[in-house]
Amino acid sequence: MTERPQLRLTVPGDLPAPTTDADSEAVMAEAVEALSKLRTAYWLGDSTVTLHALASLIAQADNLLTGAVADARDQGLTWTEIAQLLGTSQATAARRHRKQSRST
């Protein structure tokens, strides 16, 4: 079993930004395949099925992200910390998620 490297913060107090890598790609490929099989009886790698599955997963992730941001705010994370985790600016994170957040 290979050991995975731990996330290393580049500056004390910084939080890791989103990462795309082989692990993320493998998880998404499995999710697309599983969802496609659930929704289409004869899935043969058709691009329309793949696009639909990806769009559905993106929409679902967006719904989950809204709740995760609200939970993070409830746990005392600042908009700056949330922005670091989302890989965006503080202003953008607050603008996109403030309305859904239970704390402002």
N, CA, C and O of each residue as an XYZ file, in Angstrom:
416
protein
N       0.844     -1.179      0.000
C       0.000      0.000      0.000
C       0.892      1.246      0.000
O       1.768      1.389      0.853
N       0.664      2.131     -0.949
C       1.454      3.357     -1.017
C       0.853      4.423     -0.114
O      -0.364      4.582     -0.014
N       1.749      5.142      0.534
C       1.293      6.226      1.389
C       1.043      7.468      0.555
O       1.842      7.820     -0.313
N      -0.071      8.126      0.827
C      -0.399      9.350      0.115
C       0.283     10.517      0.809
O       0.340     10.569      2.038
N       0.803     11.455      0.020
C       1.391     12.644      0.656
C       0.302     13.473      1.324
O      -0.812     13.590      0.813
N       0.635     14.036      2.454
C      -0.318     14.896      3.154
C      -0.313     16.273      2.508
O       0.692     16.703      1.942
N      -1.449     16.960      2.599
C      -1.517     18.340      2.115
C      -0.580     19.190      2.964
O      -0.595     19.111      4.192
N       0.210     19.980      2.318
C       1.132     20.867      3.026
C       0.723     22.313      2.755
O       0.511     22.712      1.610
N       0.619     23.071      3.813
C       0.274     24.471      3.687
C       1.530     25.250      3.319
O       2.593     25.026      3.898
N       1.413     26.157      2.367
C       2.583     26.904      1.913
C       2.895     28.066      2.844
O       4.055     28.449      3.000
N       1.882     28.617      3.450
C       2.051     29.715      4.392
C       1.238     29.363      5.630
O       0.085     28.950      5.513
N       1.824     29.522      6.820
C       1.039     29.200      8.026
C      -0.306     29.907      8.012
O      -0.386     31.112      7.773
N      -1.348     29.152      8.267
C      -2.695     29.707      8.293
C      -3.433     29.601      6.976
O      -4.656     29.730      6.946
N      -2.711     29.365      5.871
C      -3.373     29.189      4.579
C      -4.095     27.843      4.537
O      -3.667     26.873      5.161
N      -5.169     27.807      3.810
C      -5.914     26.574      3.609
C      -5.696     26.113      2.171
O      -5.466     26.940      1.288
N      -5.765     24.809      1.923
C      -5.494     24.321      0.565
C      -6.591     24.710     -0.418
O      -7.778     24.675     -0.093
N      -6.175     25.080     -1.620
C      -7.107     25.386     -2.707
C      -7.561     24.073     -3.338
O      -6.938     23.036     -3.111
N      -8.628     24.101     -4.121
C      -9.074     22.881     -4.803
C      -7.956     22.288     -5.661
O      -7.129     23.014     -6.213
N      -7.944     20.975     -5.760
C      -6.914     20.276     -6.518
C      -7.567     19.319     -7.497
O      -8.487     18.582     -7.142
N      -7.089     19.334     -8.719
C      -7.489     18.310     -9.676
C      -6.269     17.441     -9.914
O      -5.180     17.932    -10.210
N      -6.475     16.132     -9.779
C      -5.377     15.199     -9.947
C      -5.934     13.851    -10.371
O      -7.124     13.724    -10.660
N      -5.088     12.869    -10.406
C      -5.507     11.534    -10.832
C      -6.581     10.963     -9.907
O      -7.485     10.267    -10.371
N      -6.496     11.243     -8.621
C      -7.511     10.756     -7.682
C      -8.873     11.365     -7.986
O      -9.879     10.657     -8.051
N      -8.898     12.689     -8.173
C     -10.160     13.367     -8.500
C     -10.726     12.832     -9.806
O     -11.927     12.587     -9.918
N      -9.860     12.656    -10.786
C     -10.295     12.157    -12.088
C     -10.888     10.758    -11.984
O     -11.910     10.467    -12.606
N     -10.253      9.896    -11.202
C     -10.750      8.530    -11.036
C     -12.111      8.504    -10.343
O     -12.999      7.744    -10.731
N     -12.268      9.334     -9.321
C     -13.543      9.397     -8.606
C     -14.650      9.895     -9.527
O     -15.750      9.342     -9.539
N     -14.358     10.941    -10.298
C     -15.366     11.479    -11.225
C     -15.715     10.467    -12.316
O     -16.885     10.323    -12.669
N     -14.729      9.775    -12.847
C     -14.995      8.773    -13.886
C     -15.896      7.662    -13.337
O     -16.816      7.205    -14.016
N     -15.621      7.235    -12.104
C     -16.467      6.215    -11.477
C     -17.882      6.743    -11.259
O     -18.854      6.019    -11.472
N     -17.999      7.995    -10.838
C     -19.313      8.585    -10.592
C     -20.108      8.720    -11.889
O     -21.303      8.427    -11.920
N     -19.446      9.162    -12.957
C     -20.112      9.293    -14.255
C     -20.590      7.929    -14.730
O     -21.723      7.791    -15.191
N     -19.741      6.934    -14.620
C     -20.120      5.590    -15.063
C     -21.278      5.035    -14.241
O     -22.224      4.479    -14.798
N     -21.208      5.184    -12.925
C     -22.267      4.660    -12.057
C     -23.600      5.356    -12.320
O     -24.633      4.693    -12.421
N     -23.588      6.687    -12.431
C     -24.824      7.426    -12.669
C     -25.389      7.101    -14.046
O     -26.602      6.966    -14.204
N     -24.523      6.975    -15.032
C     -24.967      6.630    -16.386
C     -25.634      5.269    -16.412
O     -26.655      5.093    -17.077
N     -25.078      4.310    -15.704
C     -25.669      2.969    -15.651
C     -27.021      2.979    -14.945
O     -27.926      2.233    -15.317
N     -27.155      3.822    -13.929
C     -28.432      3.917    -13.219
C     -29.523      4.540    -14.074
O     -30.691      4.167    -13.964
N     -29.150      5.485    -14.921
C     -30.143      6.232    -15.688
C     -30.362      5.718    -17.098
O     -31.380      6.032    -17.715
N     -29.439      4.944    -17.615
C     -29.530      4.484    -18.995
C     -29.245      2.992    -19.038
O     -28.157      2.542    -18.680
N     -30.227      2.245    -19.474
C     -30.080      0.781    -19.487
C     -29.009      0.309    -20.460
O     -28.356     -0.704    -20.211
N     -28.821      1.015    -21.548
C     -27.886      0.566    -22.579
C     -26.752      1.557    -22.785
O     -26.505      2.002    -23.906
N     -26.067      1.900    -21.708
C     -24.982      2.868    -21.805
C     -23.786      2.232    -22.482
O     -23.267      1.216    -22.020
N     -23.352      2.830    -23.573
C     -22.211      2.314    -24.312
C     -21.144      3.385    -24.500
O     -20.423      3.376    -25.498
N     -21.040      4.301    -23.553
C     -20.061      5.369    -23.674
C     -20.524      6.515    -24.546
O     -19.708      7.323    -24.990
N     -21.813      6.600    -24.799
C     -22.398      7.671    -25.609
C     -22.072      9.024    -24.977
O     -22.232      9.199    -23.769
N     -21.615      9.983    -25.789
C     -21.227     11.292    -25.262
C     -22.399     12.046    -24.648
O     -22.196     12.813    -23.707
N     -23.608     11.858    -25.143
C     -24.759     12.559    -24.557
C     -25.044     12.038    -23.155
O     -25.428     12.804    -22.271
N     -24.860     10.753    -22.954
C     -25.063     10.169    -21.624
C     -23.993     10.706    -20.672
O     -24.285     11.060    -19.530
N     -22.773     10.761    -21.148
C     -21.675     11.289    -20.330
C     -21.908     12.757    -19.978
O     -21.729     13.152    -18.827
N     -22.305     13.564    -20.958
C     -22.576     14.979    -20.691
C     -23.700     15.154    -19.681
O     -23.604     15.986    -18.779
N     -24.760     14.374    -19.830
C     -25.876     14.467    -18.890
C     -25.436     14.084    -17.484
O     -25.801     14.752    -16.517
N     -24.660     13.021    -17.364
C     -24.189     12.582    -16.051
C     -23.280     13.641    -15.425
O     -23.416     13.952    -14.241
N     -22.359     14.194    -16.211
C     -21.476     15.235    -15.679
C     -22.258     16.467    -15.240
O     -22.005     17.008    -14.163
N     -23.204     16.916    -16.058
C     -24.014     18.077    -15.698
C     -24.820     17.809    -14.429
O     -24.964     18.693    -13.585
N     -25.340     16.605    -14.293
C     -26.094     16.240    -13.089
C     -25.191     16.246    -11.859
O     -25.591     16.723    -10.797
N     -23.982     15.721    -11.999
C     -23.041     15.693    -10.877
C     -22.590     17.097    -10.487
O     -22.438     17.396     -9.303
N     -22.377     17.951    -11.476
C     -22.000     19.343    -11.191
C     -23.129     20.043    -10.438
O     -22.875     20.744     -9.458
N     -24.368     19.862    -10.884
C     -25.515     20.487    -10.210
C     -25.651     19.965     -8.782
O     -25.930     20.733     -7.861
N     -25.456     18.666     -8.599
C     -25.546     18.088     -7.260
C     -24.425     18.608     -6.367
O     -24.654     18.912     -5.196
N     -23.217     18.710     -6.912
C     -22.086     19.236     -6.146
C     -22.342     20.682     -5.741
O     -21.998     21.087     -4.631
N     -22.940     21.456     -6.632
C     -23.259     22.843     -6.315
C     -24.252     22.921     -5.161
O     -24.118     23.766     -4.276
N     -25.250     22.035     -5.173
C     -26.210     21.985     -4.062
C     -25.509     21.614     -2.757
O     -25.786     22.208     -1.715
N     -24.615     20.650     -2.808
C     -23.879     20.240     -1.608
C     -22.935     21.343     -1.138
O     -22.745     21.532      0.064
N     -22.344     22.069     -2.081
C     -21.432     23.155     -1.743
C     -22.139     24.242     -0.940
O     -21.572     24.793      0.003
N     -23.363     24.546     -1.314
C     -24.142     25.559     -0.593
C     -24.277     25.179      0.880
O     -24.070     26.016      1.759
N     -24.616     23.944      1.146
C     -24.738     23.479      2.531
C     -23.404     23.457      3.252
O     -23.326     23.794      4.433
N     -22.353     23.060      2.543
C     -21.025     23.006      3.151
C     -20.531     24.404      3.524
O     -19.910     24.579      4.573
N     -20.799     25.391      2.683
C     -20.410     26.769      2.993
C     -21.201     27.259      4.203
O     -20.634     27.886      5.097
N     -22.485     26.985      4.241
C     -23.301     27.398      5.393
C     -22.780     26.741      6.673
O     -22.700     27.392      7.716
N     -22.430     25.467      6.598
C     -21.868     24.774      7.768
C     -20.542     25.400      8.187
O     -20.285     25.583      9.377
N     -19.699     25.727      7.203
C     -18.407     26.340      7.502
C     -18.590     27.685      8.200
O     -17.876     27.995      9.154
N     -19.540     28.476      7.728
C     -19.814     29.764      8.377
C     -20.327     29.541      9.799
O     -19.934     30.252     10.724
N     -21.210     28.548      9.970
C     -21.723     28.245     11.308
C     -20.606     27.810     12.257
O     -20.697     28.014     13.467
N     -19.548     27.208     11.698
C     -18.422     26.749     12.511
C     -17.353     27.825     12.674
O     -16.285     27.567     13.230
N     -17.642     29.035     12.186
C     -16.773     30.172     12.433
C     -15.731     30.474     11.372
O     -14.894     31.351     11.587
N     -15.744     29.783     10.230
C     -14.797     30.116      9.170
C     -15.150     31.473      8.588
O     -16.323     31.811      8.438
N     -14.132     32.238      8.265
C     -14.332     33.547      7.658
C     -14.539     33.374      6.156
O     -14.279     32.307      5.599
N     -15.012     34.445      5.508
C     -15.166     34.401      4.057
C     -13.805     34.261      3.381
O     -13.711     33.673      2.304
N     -12.759     34.788      3.992
C     -11.414     34.645      3.440
C     -10.981     33.181      3.470
O     -10.424     32.682      2.492
N     -11.230     32.491      4.578
C     -10.874     31.065      4.684
C     -11.687     30.218      3.704
O     -11.150     29.318      3.058
N     -12.968     30.510      3.602
C     -13.826     29.780      2.663
C     -13.345     30.024      1.239
O     -13.298     29.095      0.432
N     -12.988     31.258      0.926
C     -12.491     31.581     -0.414
C     -11.231     30.792     -0.741
O     -11.080     30.309     -1.863
N     -10.325     30.654      0.224
C      -9.109     29.861      0.000
C      -9.465     28.417     -0.341
O      -8.884     27.827     -1.252
N     -10.413     27.854      0.390
C     -10.815     26.467      0.147
C     -11.516     26.301     -1.199
O     -11.429     25.242     -1.820
N     -12.208     27.344     -1.646
C     -12.911     27.293     -2.926
C     -12.036     27.720     -4.101
O     -12.424     27.556     -5.258
N     -10.865     28.263     -3.807
C      -9.977     28.711     -4.870
C     -10.487     29.951     -5.583
O     -10.372     30.070     -6.803
N     -11.051     30.870     -4.815
C     -11.607     32.097     -5.392
C     -11.287     33.263     -4.463
O     -10.601     33.088     -3.455
N     -11.774     34.432     -4.795
C     -11.539     35.600     -3.935
C     -12.583     35.645     -2.816
O     -13.646     35.029     -2.901
N     -12.247     36.386     -1.781
C     -13.171     36.553     -0.656
C     -14.463     37.193     -1.120
O     -15.544     36.768     -0.713
N     -14.368     38.209     -1.967
C     -15.562     38.904     -2.455
C     -16.456     37.967     -3.268
O     -17.678     37.986     -3.119
N     -15.852     37.157     -4.119
C     -16.628     36.231     -4.945
C     -17.296     35.168     -4.079
O     -18.472     34.861     -4.275
N     -16.566     34.609     -3.134
C     -17.142     33.581     -2.250
C     -18.322     34.139     -1.473
O     -19.373     33.503     -1.393
N     -18.152     35.321     -0.901
C     -19.232     35.928     -0.120
C     -20.427     36.249     -1.002
O     -21.569     35.983     -0.626
N     -20.171     36.822     -2.179
C     -21.277     37.189     -3.082
C     -22.069     35.949     -3.511
O     -23.300     35.982     -3.530
N     -21.392     34.884     -3.847
C     -22.069     33.688     -4.343
C     -22.804     32.913     -3.258
O     -23.810     32.258     -3.533
N     -22.304     32.986     -2.025
C     -22.833     32.088     -0.998
C     -23.457     32.776      0.218
O     -24.031     32.098      1.070
N     -23.358     34.084      0.318
C     -23.877     34.784      1.500
C     -25.373     34.561      1.666
O     -25.829     34.344      2.789
N     -26.154     34.606      0.585
C     -27.616     34.470      0.686
C     -28.009     33.111      1.226
O     -28.994     32.999      1.955
N     -27.252     32.070      0.881
C     -27.570     30.725      1.331
C     -27.025     30.428      2.717
O     -27.443     29.466      3.362
N     -26.091     31.253      3.176
C     -25.450     31.020      4.456
C     -26.388     31.397      5.594
O     -27.155     32.355      5.494
N     -26.317     30.629      6.677
C     -27.132     30.922      7.853
C     -26.500     32.041      8.683
O     -27.192     32.730      9.433
N     -25.160     32.220      8.543
C     -24.439     33.307      9.225
C     -23.914     34.255      8.169
O     -23.577     33.813      7.071
N     -23.834     35.530      8.459
C     -23.303     36.473      7.470
C     -21.929     36.951      7.811
O     -21.352     37.749      7.073
